[in-house]
Amino acid sequence: MYTHKKSLGQHFLKDEIVIQKIIDVLKEEPFKNLLEVGPGGGALTKYLMGFANIDFKAVELDEEKVVYLSKKYPLLKTKIIHQSFLDMDKPFDEPFTVIGNFPYNISTQILFKVLEWKDDVPCIIGMFQKEVAQRAASKEGSKVYGVLSVLMQAYYEIEYLFDVSNDCFDPPPKVQSGVIRMKRKTTQLEYKSERAFWVLVKTAFNQRRKTMRNAVKSLFPADVLQDELFLKRAEALSVADFAALTFRMQ
């Protein structure tokens, strides 16, 4: 047996119907290497281990869960990386898919970590706090559209797949959950530089209630700021709009 550590945001999936839906989504995309983040009690792991002809690894911070999984599934002993996902090195030399019931207390950080490896991660399938899942998938014009939405959608097509009830977890979290799939875009976004793009997006949303003209005035020449686009707020601009604006930054 094992305990649930609140400090690590542990809420373990127990509903077999939901688990099977996630596994079915994973089967839709071909992959050779698979990383599970936060296997916990092994609800997904027991199925992921059964995939033929793939290299499977799991990263788990909690030593108690590492010991538990290694005893229950002896084949996992050489597959578990006992470390925080946020601190680990890239686990494969070749492209790999990422899957997991991600710890809610670091889920946004997990997505930004994945961005560091975006060239090697063609697909992510994850369970998140519903609010985070919606933010990642939301389009311009939405109240939850923000930095996470733009930076993730610059590189990935994101699809909100389905809600997951609190009752599907042990212990039940106080928040709703949702599953999303992220598939890397086949065409690269054109911008002045990745750094310029990130700086623009973060600066624009840092003062999201202001118009773009006031929020990002330090980044553009005065004449460029006269464009009517700068009368809008950041949440009204698409990913492509932000990318195009980088070429006009000073």
Buried (B, 14 or more C-beta within 10 A) or exposed (E): EBEBBEEBBBBBBBBEEBBEBBBEBBEEEEBEBBBBBBBBBBBBBBBBBEBEEBBBBBBBBBEEBBEBBBEEBEEBEEBBBBBBBEEBEEBBEEBBBBBBBBBBEBBBBBBEBBBEBBEBBBBBBBBBBBBBBBBBBBEBEEEBBBBBBBBBBBBBEBEBBEEBEEEBBBEEBEEBBBBBBBBBBEEEBEBBEBEBBBBBBBBBBEBBEBBBBEBBBEBBEEEBBEEEBBEBBBBBBBBBBBBBBBEBBE
